[in-house]
Amino acid sequence: MSEHLDVDACRRQFPGLARLVAGRPAAFLDGPGGSQVPQSVIDAVSDCLAHRNANDGGAFATSREAGGVVQAARGAVAELLGAADPGEVVFGLNMTTLTFALSRALARTWRPGDEVVVTRLDHDANVTPWVLAAADAGATVRYLDVDPSDCTLRLDSLAALLNDRTRLVAVGLASNAVGTVNPVRAVAAAARRVGALVFVDAVHAVPHRPVDVVELGADFLACSPYKFFGPHLGVVWGRRDLLDRLPVYKVRPAPDSGPGRWMTGTPSFEGIAGTHAAVDYLSSLGGGGDRRAALASAYAAIRAHEDALSAQFLRGLARLPAWRVWGVADPDRVADRVSTFGLTHRTKPAAEVAAAFAARGLFVWSGNFYAAGLIETLGLAPAGMLRIGFLHYNTSEEVARTLDALADIGD
Ligand SMILES: Cc1ncc(COP(=O)(O)O)c(C=O)c1O
């Protein structure tokens, strides 16, 4: 498979997608909350539990193999993220927990009067850890605003938020609520000019877009394998010099350098094995060449398919005036978004619609999806939005079915 995505062939690899609801196929439009997993990931998790089940660091076979699982997965994830050094990849319970650990460590290097910048668009896991860390250090938090008309970041106001006291800029690559793709390279370049570190939340981007930590200009980047066809786990990539030197909270005798400093307690070896398999699955969607090349063509194929689904969905929504799309709504601007849509109905609360959809086998979310700052900024709290997400395994028929269901909600 290359450039063109064989969606049927992809779907056959995901046992979960075969589910029926009241005799009809379920439509998994809940990808932004977590994707389904291919059989290869299930097999990798089960193989690890069946045959490599030990803690690492011992001399015996299963322990050595458990250590090998982690090493190999670091290599695969480093390639996924464009990192040269597998020793820059940290696995943990989830992105939120890893970000709290990092924020606590960074806060120990901040002083009263220092500043951090967060956005009003991000998932709260890329906001509150920094707000609390800033409070601990006596640092000031500055907020990059969002333009409510299309839910893009107000890049023009960034320069005014940055100065020589800025220690960190935390920004998301793609919004998990409304799908906006943010100009992270420009944000990172501006942060770098004042000597600030850059933390990128790529959790919502990785299922949709290629990531390159070097090209982005990131110092740290987080993602979550359970959003990109892997098991429930979190990943942080960090520049090696920072991972080695930041004063992380750790127990004795955890390593003094490398990613092991950040991996408190016993990791989920089976989750890490499944994460490796998830990267292999993504690469398998691309053409030949080394893994980076395969990933590049895989993402090109994923993107072409998802962009077509997005354009179809937005064109259909334009004929449903009772629904409002928050975020980029112009079908000619699908390059500025991923295929995740936040919608509100003129009168019907999102939770009511989500329940009606569930009965029809359409799996969607309602609420704020932890993008609390955005939902407040848009004046949509507490009901929030209906969120419909398309991943590469979703089909044009599912988009049409979703549009029919939205139309059936009426005016
Ligand atoms: C954009 C974004 N950031 C962060 C998170 C939190 O990730 P985790 O569940 O791994 O803590 C999510 C989860 O939905 C997310 O969508």
The ligand as a Gaussian input file, in Angstrom:
#p B3LYP/6-31G(d) Opt

LIG

0 1
 C       -4.563000      16.616000      22.690000
 C       -4.496000      15.743000      23.906000
 N       -3.556000      15.983000      24.816000
 C       -3.429000      15.239000      25.920000
 C       -4.298000      14.205000      26.183000
 C       -4.121000      13.416000      27.416000
 O       -3.528000      12.190000      27.071000
 P       -3.477000      10.983000      28.079000
 O       -4.855000      10.380000      28.109000
 O       -2.457000      10.052000      27.483000
 O       -3.075000      11.502000      29.399000
 C       -5.319000      13.914000      25.268000
 C       -6.284000      12.862000      25.541000
 O       -7.398000      12.902000      25.087000
 C       -5.411000      14.707000      24.094000
 O       -6.356000      14.479000      23.183000

